[in-house]
Each structure stands twice: as C-alpha cells, then as structure tokens.
Amino acid sequence: MPIITIRVDEELKKKMDELSYINWSEMIRRKIEETVEEEQRKNRRGSKDYERIRRASVKSYEFYLNYGGKKSEETVREFRDKNWQL
C-alpha cells in the first residue's frame, strides 16, 4: 500500500494525541475515499453541482415571494432607493 504524508500544526497534533484511541490513518483514509467517491459522482452527473443548483432555486423562489409580480425595473429601483447592492 502506498504511503502519503500530511502535515498538521503543533496544536492539532497535541489534540490528536489526546484522542489516541482513534485510528487516525483509518479515519483519514475513509474521508479520502468518501471525497473521491463524491467527486466521481459529481463528474458522472455532467459536472453539475445539484446541491448548489437547489440552493439557488430556493433563493430564487424566496426572491419571487418578496418581489414577485413587479417589473424588473421596479425591483431594481426599489433596491437602489434603499441603497442596497445586488
């Protein structure tokens, strides 16, 4: 099995030593595997970040609830009048 090395600062190393019952190598190996699998899933979906798209959709809907039914010019004017930045 290949070996990789990571560096942590002194404070983190002390905290890790206090939790010596944890198999840090195994924990890090699992996290790396999870990250690789997650990235591979994203790539199989055509590089789309569906969670980011979902959050944008929710924000868009919230914006619609607050400003829906107004013309875009009216909304921009309202933002400007309140000295808000988009």
C-alpha positions, 0 to 999 in steps of 0.5 A, a space after each residue: 500500500 502506498 504511503 502519503 504524508 500530511 502535515 498538521 500544526 503543533 496544536 492539532 497534533 497535541 489534540 490528536 494525541 489526546 484522542 489516541 484511541 482513534 485510528 487516525 490513518 483509518 479515519 483519514 483514509 475513509 474521508 479520502 475515499 468518501 471525497 473521491 467517491 463524491 467527486 466521481 459522482 459529481 463528474 458522472 452527473 455532467 459536472 453539475 453541482 445539484 446541491 448548489 443548483 437547489 440552493 439557488 432555486 430556493 433563493 430564487 423562489 424566496 426572491 419571487 415571494 418578496 418581489 414577485 409580480 413587479 417589473 424588473 425595473 421596479 425591483 431594481 429601483 426599489 433596491 437602489 432607493 434603499 441603497 442596497 447592492 445586488 
